Amino acid sequence: MLQTDRLKFAAGIPTVPVLVQELLAFRVKIDPLTAHDSYGSWREGSHDDLVLAVAVAAWYGERPALPTLPDLPGSAVYFSRG
């Protein structure tokens, strides 16, 4: 998302340079024996919390819109557990 300019940051946020560095340093590692993947920075003491917070927001923003329930009478929203 960073390379395709789909991820943009507001001007004036002081942590943006650190965040961009952390996004570029984040790597996936695949264990050749188990084929399990793990994600993290290639160095210790990084700001993985910034990367993971952006990842969750980006994932949510890229999801298709969920269908909405039709409006029901009254001011409350009713859900049926079926």
PyMOL commands that set and color helices and strands:
alter all, ss='L'
color gray80, all
select helices_A, chain A and resi 16-25+48-62
alter helices_A, ss='H'
color red, helices_A
select strands_A, chain A and resi 26-30+37-41
alter strands_A, ss='S'
color yellow, strands_A
deselect
rebuild
show_as cartoon
